[in-house]
């Protein structure tokens, strides 16, 4: 009788044990990236007579999201760049939805891309007496290396380019069409998964 009960219990437990082993591990793990970068900014327009200078400064980057698969992450990115100009400080904040792809799960190389909005604040032009605030379409591409990709806390080195398409701008005495700002950055960040 005890053998029958033991065999029945084993038969009932076998499918549950086999099912538990077949379930994939939870891949939807949240992640957070916080870092800083050295940024270079240059504005351009289609019909500008004067070349705008390259400007350099520090920037702050933050990402948050969720892992969709072992190779793909999706989330949101905030990139803030304050740049000093001869007419005042230019503050640009990019809010982008991003996707990050890792070609190899065991290595830390990644590429990312995304799009969203950029907000340009306190930009004082030499032709206008007051600050000019604007919104722009934002696009980001980048890549880098994540050290210790399987660990809970790691380090990430990255390079990226953000582009902000401001469109047409009406100054005090002229209309400037098709303005775009390019933001190149190289930096490091802490990754928490």
Backbone as numpy.savetxt, mean C-alpha at the origin, in Angstrom:
# Nx Ny Nz CAx CAy CAz Cx Cy Cz
-18.20 -58.32 24.03 -19.00 -57.14 24.03 -18.14 -55.87 24.03
-17.09 -55.87 24.84 -16.22 -54.70 24.89 -15.49 -54.50 23.58
-15.13 -55.60 22.92 -14.47 -55.48 21.61 -15.42 -54.84 20.61
-16.68 -55.19 20.64 -17.66 -54.63 19.73 -17.82 -53.13 19.98
-17.90 -52.72 21.21 -18.05 -51.30 21.55 -16.79 -50.53 21.13
-15.61 -51.10 21.38 -14.35 -50.47 20.99 -14.25 -50.34 19.48
-14.62 -51.36 18.74 -14.59 -51.30 17.26 -15.59 -50.28 16.74
-16.77 -50.22 17.32 -17.77 -49.24 16.91 -17.29 -47.81 17.18
-16.66 -47.60 18.32 -16.14 -46.28 18.66 -15.02 -45.87 17.69
-14.16 -46.79 17.32 -13.09 -46.50 16.35 -13.66 -46.18 14.98
-14.67 -46.92 14.57 -15.30 -46.66 13.28 -15.95 -45.28 13.28
-16.59 -44.90 14.36 -17.23 -43.59 14.44 -16.21 -42.45 14.51
-15.09 -42.68 15.13 -14.07 -41.63 15.26 -13.18 -41.50 14.03
-13.05 -42.54 13.24 -12.17 -42.48 12.06 -12.59 -41.41 11.05
-13.83 -41.34 10.63 -14.19 -40.31 9.67 -13.98 -38.89 10.21
-14.25 -38.67 11.48 -14.04 -37.34 12.05 -12.56 -36.99 12.05
-11.71 -37.95 12.40 -10.26 -37.69 12.37 -9.75 -37.46 10.96
-10.26 -38.24 10.00 -9.83 -38.06 8.61 -10.32 -36.73 8.07
-11.54 -36.33 8.42 -12.07 -35.03 7.96 -11.27 -33.87 8.54
-10.89 -33.97 9.80 -10.12 -32.90 10.45 -8.75 -32.75 9.80
-8.15 -33.82 9.33 -6.84 -33.74 8.70 -6.93 -33.16 7.29
-8.07 -33.33 6.62 -8.20 -32.84 5.26 -8.51 -31.35 5.18
-8.96 -30.74 6.26 -9.30 -29.33 6.22 -8.03 -28.49 6.12
-8.01 -27.53 5.19 -6.83 -26.70 5.07 -6.71 -25.76 6.26
-5.49 -25.33 6.58 -5.34 -24.39 7.68 -6.01 -23.05 7.35
-6.32 -22.31 8.37 -6.98 -21.01 8.20 -6.01 -20.05 7.51
-6.34 -19.68 6.27 -5.46 -18.77 5.53 -5.90 -17.32 5.65
-7.05 -17.06 6.18 -7.55 -15.68 6.30 -7.04 -15.04 7.58
-5.77 -14.73 7.59 -5.15 -14.10 8.74 -4.97 -12.61 8.45
-5.31 -11.77 9.41 -5.15 -10.32 9.24 -3.67 -9.93 9.34
-3.31 -8.82 8.70 -1.93 -8.33 8.76 -1.93 -6.81 8.86
-0.82 -6.28 9.36 -0.64 -4.85 9.55 0.80 -4.51 9.23
1.00 -3.44 8.46 2.34 -2.97 8.09 2.44 -1.49 8.46
3.47 -1.13 9.20 3.72 0.26 9.58 5.19 0.56 9.32
5.44 1.64 8.53 6.83 1.94 8.22 7.04 3.37 7.77
8.27 3.65 7.42 8.66 4.97 6.95 9.52 4.82 5.71
9.58 5.89 4.92 10.31 5.81 3.66 10.91 7.17 3.33
11.89 7.14 2.48 12.43 8.34 1.87 11.69 8.55 0.56
11.12 9.73 0.38 10.27 9.97 -0.79 10.86 11.07 -1.66
10.65 10.91 -2.96 10.97 11.94 -3.95 9.70 12.27 -4.70
9.42 13.57 -4.83 8.18 14.04 -5.44 8.51 14.95 -6.60
7.74 14.79 -7.68 7.87 15.71 -8.82 6.52 15.86 -9.48
6.12 17.09 -9.69 4.89 17.38 -10.39 5.18 17.67 -11.85
4.21 17.37 -12.69 4.38 17.63 -14.13 3.01 17.91 -14.74
3.03 18.59 -15.88 1.81 18.79 -16.63 2.13 18.71 -18.12
1.10 18.54 -18.92 1.30 18.28 -20.34 1.90 19.48 -21.07
1.45 20.68 -20.75 1.89 21.87 -21.49 2.69 22.84 -20.63
3.36 22.36 -19.59 4.13 23.25 -18.71 5.38 23.74 -19.43
5.63 25.03 -19.31 6.84 25.60 -19.91 8.05 25.37 -19.02
7.87 25.46 -17.70 8.97 25.29 -16.76 8.98 23.88 -16.20
10.16 23.30 -16.08 10.30 21.99 -15.46 10.22 22.16 -13.94
9.45 21.32 -13.29 9.36 21.39 -11.84 10.52 20.60 -11.22
11.03 21.07 -10.08 12.18 20.37 -9.47 11.74 19.10 -8.74
12.71 18.22 -8.54 12.52 17.06 -7.68 12.62 17.53 -6.24
11.71 17.09 -5.40 11.74 17.45 -3.98 11.82 16.16 -3.17
12.56 16.23 -2.05 12.82 15.04 -1.24 12.33 15.27 0.19
11.87 14.20 0.81 11.41 14.27 2.19 11.11 12.89 2.74
10.69 12.86 3.99 10.32 11.60 4.64 8.82 11.36 4.45
8.43 10.10 4.54 7.01 9.74 4.40 6.68 8.62 5.37
5.38 8.42 5.57 4.89 7.37 6.47 3.94 6.48 5.67
4.05 5.17 5.90 3.23 4.19 5.18 2.55 3.28 6.18
1.28 2.97 5.93 0.54 2.01 6.75 -0.35 1.15 5.86
-0.34 -0.14 6.08 -1.17 -1.11 5.35 -1.92 -1.97 6.36
-3.11 -2.36 6.02 -3.87 -3.32 6.82 -4.73 -4.13 5.87
-4.88 -5.41 6.18 -5.69 -6.25 5.30 -5.80 -7.66 5.80
-6.11 -8.54 4.85 -6.30 -9.95 5.17 -5.65 -10.80 4.09
-5.14 -11.95 4.49 -4.55 -12.90 3.55 -5.68 -13.70 2.91
-5.74 -13.67 1.58 -6.78 -14.39 0.86 -6.33 -15.81 0.57
-5.10 -15.97 0.09 -4.49 -17.28 -0.14 -3.07 -17.22 0.41
-2.31 -18.30 0.23 -0.92 -18.31 0.67 -0.07 -17.30 -0.10
-0.53 -16.90 -1.28 0.25 -15.99 -2.13 -0.36 -14.61 -2.31
-1.60 -14.41 -1.91 -2.29 -13.15 -2.20 -2.85 -12.52 -0.93
-2.58 -11.21 -0.77 -3.14 -10.40 0.30 -3.92 -9.26 -0.32
-4.99 -8.84 0.33 -5.73 -7.64 -0.09 -5.94 -6.76 1.13
-6.00 -5.45 0.88 -6.18 -4.55 2.00 -6.22 -3.10 1.57
-5.93 -2.23 2.51 -5.93 -0.79 2.27 -4.57 -0.22 2.67
-4.17 0.84 1.99 -2.88 1.48 2.26 -3.08 2.98 2.44
-2.36 3.55 3.39 -2.29 4.99 3.60 -0.84 5.40 3.45
-0.59 6.40 2.58 0.77 6.88 2.32 0.74 8.39 2.46
1.48 8.92 3.44 1.47 10.36 3.74 2.84 10.95 3.46
2.86 12.02 2.66 4.11 12.66 2.27 4.01 14.17 2.49
4.74 14.73 3.47 4.84 16.18 3.59 6.14 16.65 2.92
6.03 17.60 2.01 7.20 18.09 1.27 7.28 19.61 1.42
8.45 20.11 1.72 8.66 21.55 1.80 8.95 22.11 0.40
8.28 23.22 0.07 8.55 23.93 -1.18 8.91 25.37 -0.83
9.31 26.14 -1.84 9.64 27.54 -1.57 8.40 28.37 -1.23
7.22 27.84 -1.51 5.98 28.55 -1.24 5.22 27.99 -0.04
5.75 27.01 0.62 5.06 26.41 1.77 5.18 24.91 1.76
4.43 24.27 2.62 4.48 22.81 2.75 3.36 22.18 1.95
3.69 21.16 1.19 2.74 20.37 0.40 2.53 19.05 1.13
1.29 18.77 1.53 0.96 17.52 2.23 0.04 16.69 1.35
0.49 15.51 1.00 -0.31 14.62 0.17 -0.57 13.32 0.93
-1.81 12.90 0.96 -2.20 11.64 1.60 -2.89 10.77 0.56
-2.34 9.59 0.33 -2.91 8.61 -0.60 -3.67 7.56 0.20
-4.92 7.30 -0.17 -5.72 6.20 0.38 -6.01 5.25 -0.77
-5.40 4.06 -0.74 -5.50 3.12 -1.85 -5.96 1.75 -1.38
-6.76 1.08 -2.20 -7.03 -0.34 -2.04 -5.90 -1.07 -2.76
-5.25 -2.02 -2.09 -4.08 -2.69 -2.67 -4.25 -4.20 -2.65
-3.57 -4.84 -3.60 -3.44 -6.29 -3.63 -1.95 -6.59 -3.70
-1.51 -7.54 -2.90 -0.09 -7.90 -2.84 0.05 -9.38 -3.20
0.97 -9.67 -4.11 1.14 -11.04 -4.61 2.56 -11.51 -4.35
2.69 -12.73 -3.82 3.99 -13.37 -3.60 4.12 -14.55 -4.56
5.03 -14.50 -5.53 5.17 -15.62 -6.48 5.59 -16.92 -5.80
6.39 -16.84 -4.73 6.85 -18.03 -4.01 6.39 -17.92 -2.57
5.76 -18.96 -2.05 5.26 -18.91 -0.68 6.38 -19.01 0.35
7.50 -19.63 0.00 8.58 -19.81 0.96 9.60 -18.68 0.93
9.50 -17.76 -0.03 10.41 -16.62 -0.11 9.64 -15.33 0.14
10.34 -14.27 0.46 9.69 -13.04 0.86 9.43 -12.03 -0.24
9.79 -12.31 -1.50 9.59 -11.34 -2.57 8.10 -11.13 -2.83
7.70 -9.85 -3.01 6.30 -9.55 -3.31 6.21 -8.38 -4.27
5.09 -8.32 -4.98 4.74 -7.16 -5.81 3.35 -6.72 -5.40
3.08 -5.42 -5.56 1.75 -4.93 -5.17 1.29 -3.87 -6.14
-0.02 -3.68 -6.17 -0.62 -2.66 -7.00 -1.96 -2.26 -6.41
-2.40 -1.06 -6.76 -3.68 -0.62 -6.24 -4.08 0.74 -6.77
-5.23 1.19 -6.34 -5.76 2.49 -6.77 -6.67 3.04 -5.69
-6.85 4.36 -5.73 -7.71 5.01 -4.75 -7.75 6.51 -4.97
-7.69 7.26 -3.88 -7.75 8.73 -3.91 -6.54 9.31 -3.21
-6.10 10.47 -3.71 -5.05 11.25 -3.06 -5.63 12.62 -2.72
-5.30 13.10 -1.54 -5.75 14.42 -1.10 -4.52 15.30 -0.93
-4.48 16.39 -1.69 -3.36 17.33 -1.66 -3.83 18.54 -0.86
-3.09 18.88 0.18 -3.48 19.97 1.07 -2.37 21.00 1.23
-2.79 22.24 1.42 -1.89 23.35 1.72 -0.84 23.58 0.64
-1.26 23.44 -0.58 -0.34 23.69 -1.68 -0.51 25.15 -2.09
0.53 25.95 -1.93 0.48 27.37 -2.27 1.30 27.57 -3.53
0.63 28.01 -4.59 1.29 28.25 -5.86 1.72 29.71 -5.94
2.74 29.98 -6.72 3.25 31.35 -6.82 2.25 32.27 -7.51
1.27 31.73 -8.23 0.29 32.57 -8.92 -0.98 32.80 -8.10
-1.14 32.07 -7.01 -2.36 32.19 -6.22 -2.02 32.63 -4.80
-2.79 33.54 -4.23 -2.48 34.04 -2.89 -2.86 33.07 -1.78
-3.80 32.18 -2.02 -4.29 31.28 -0.98 -3.88 29.85 -1.25
-4.05 29.02 -0.24 -3.74 27.60 -0.37 -4.71 26.94 -1.35
-4.22 25.96 -2.07 -5.03 25.20 -3.00 -5.12 23.78 -2.48
-6.33 23.29 -2.24 -6.56 21.93 -1.79 -7.26 21.18 -2.91
-6.83 19.94 -3.15 -7.38 19.21 -4.28 -7.46 17.73 -3.99
-8.34 17.04 -4.72 -8.44 15.58 -4.71 -7.91 15.06 -6.03
-7.40 13.83 -6.03 -6.82 13.27 -7.25 -7.03 11.76 -7.28
-7.04 11.21 -8.47 -7.00 9.75 -8.65 -5.61 9.28 -8.27
-5.50 8.24 -7.49 -4.21 7.72 -7.05 -4.02 6.29 -7.55
-2.83 6.01 -8.04 -2.46 4.67 -8.49 -1.11 4.33 -7.85
-0.94 3.09 -7.40 0.31 2.68 -6.77 0.77 1.35 -7.36
2.08 1.25 -7.60 2.74 -0.01 -7.94 3.99 -0.11 -7.08
4.42 -1.32 -6.79 5.60 -1.47 -5.96 6.00 -2.91 -5.79
7.04 -3.09 -5.02 7.55 -4.42 -4.73 8.51 -4.35 -3.57
8.98 -5.51 -3.15 9.93 -5.53 -2.05 10.21 -6.93 -1.56
10.79 -6.99 -0.38 11.17 -8.25 0.23 10.71 -8.25 1.68
10.03 -9.33 2.07 9.54 -9.50 3.43 10.41 -10.55 4.10
11.17 -10.13 5.11 12.02 -11.05 5.85 11.18 -11.77 6.89
11.39 -13.06 7.04 10.62 -13.93 7.94 9.14 -13.93 7.58
8.77 -14.32 6.34 7.37 -14.25 5.92 6.43 -15.17 6.69
6.93 -16.23 7.30 6.06 -17.15 8.03 5.90 -16.76 9.50
6.71 -15.82 9.99 6.67 -15.43 11.40 5.55 -14.42 11.66
5.17 -14.28 12.91 4.14 -13.30 13.30 4.61 -11.86 13.12
5.89 -11.59 13.40 6.46 -10.25 13.27 7.67 -10.34 12.36
7.74 -9.46 11.37 8.85 -9.47 10.43 9.21 -8.06 9.98
10.16 -7.99 9.09 10.63 -6.72 8.54 10.43 -6.75 7.03
10.06 -5.62 6.48 9.81 -5.51 5.04 10.60 -4.33 4.49
11.34 -4.56 3.40 11.97 -3.49 2.63 11.18 -3.34 1.35
10.87 -2.10 0.95 9.98 -1.91 -0.19 10.40 -0.69 -1.00
9.94 -0.68 -2.24 10.06 0.46 -3.14 8.73 0.58 -3.87
8.24 1.81 -4.04 6.96 1.97 -4.71 6.88 3.31 -5.42
5.93 3.40 -6.33 5.62 4.65 -6.99 4.12 4.90 -6.87
3.79 6.06 -6.35 2.41 6.52 -6.30 2.27 7.64 -7.33
1.20 7.64 -8.06 0.91 8.72 -9.01 -0.43 9.32 -8.65
-0.49 10.65 -8.62 -1.72 11.36 -8.31 -2.10 12.23 -9.49
-3.19 11.90 -10.15 -3.66 12.65 -11.32 -4.62 13.74 -10.85
-4.11 14.96 -10.74 -4.91 16.08 -10.24 -5.88 16.61 -11.28
-5.58 16.41 -12.55 -6.43 16.94 -13.61 -6.14 18.40 -13.87
-7.15 19.16 -14.24 -6.98 20.58 -14.55 -7.05 21.40 -13.27
-6.26 22.48 -13.24 -6.22 23.35 -12.08 -6.35 24.80 -12.54
-7.26 25.51 -11.92 -7.45 26.93 -12.23 -6.69 27.77 -11.21
-5.64 28.45 -11.65 -4.88 29.35 -10.80 -5.46 30.76 -10.91
-4.83 31.72 -10.26 -5.34 33.09 -10.25 -5.40 33.69 -11.65
-4.39 33.43 -12.46 -4.35 34.07 -13.77 -4.15 33.11 -14.94
-4.22 31.80 -14.70 -4.09 30.86 -15.81 -4.74 29.52 -15.47
-4.99 28.77 -16.53 -5.57 27.43 -16.41 -4.46 26.43 -16.77
-4.14 25.51 -15.87 -3.09 24.51 -16.10 -3.75 23.15 -16.28
-3.65 22.56 -17.48 -4.31 21.26 -17.71 -3.42 20.06 -17.36
-4.07 18.97 -17.02 -3.44 17.65 -16.88 -2.24 17.64 -15.94
-2.45 18.01 -14.70 -1.37 17.98 -13.71 -1.31 16.58 -13.08
-0.10 16.06 -12.94 0.12 14.77 -12.28 1.30 14.90 -11.33
1.18 14.27 -10.18 2.27 14.23 -9.21 2.80 12.81 -9.12
4.11 12.66 -9.17 4.76 11.36 -9.04 5.49 11.31 -7.71
5.28 10.22 -6.97 5.86 10.04 -5.65 6.61 8.71 -5.63
7.93 8.76 -5.59 8.74 7.55 -5.50 9.21 7.39 -4.07
9.19 6.17 -3.56 9.60 5.96 -2.17 10.37 4.65 -2.02
11.34 4.68 -1.10 12.12 3.49 -0.70 12.16 3.50 0.81
11.77 2.37 1.43 11.72 2.40 2.89 11.69 1.03 3.53
11.40 1.04 4.83 11.35 -0.19 5.63 10.11 -0.12 6.52
9.58 -1.30 6.85 8.36 -1.36 7.66 8.38 -2.61 8.52
7.64 -2.56 9.62 7.41 -3.71 10.48 6.12 -4.37 10.04
6.14 -5.69 9.91 4.96 -6.46 9.47 4.49 -7.32 10.63
3.21 -7.22 10.95 2.59 -8.04 11.99 1.49 -8.87 11.33
1.60 -10.18 11.45 0.61 -11.09 10.85 -0.05 -11.94 11.92
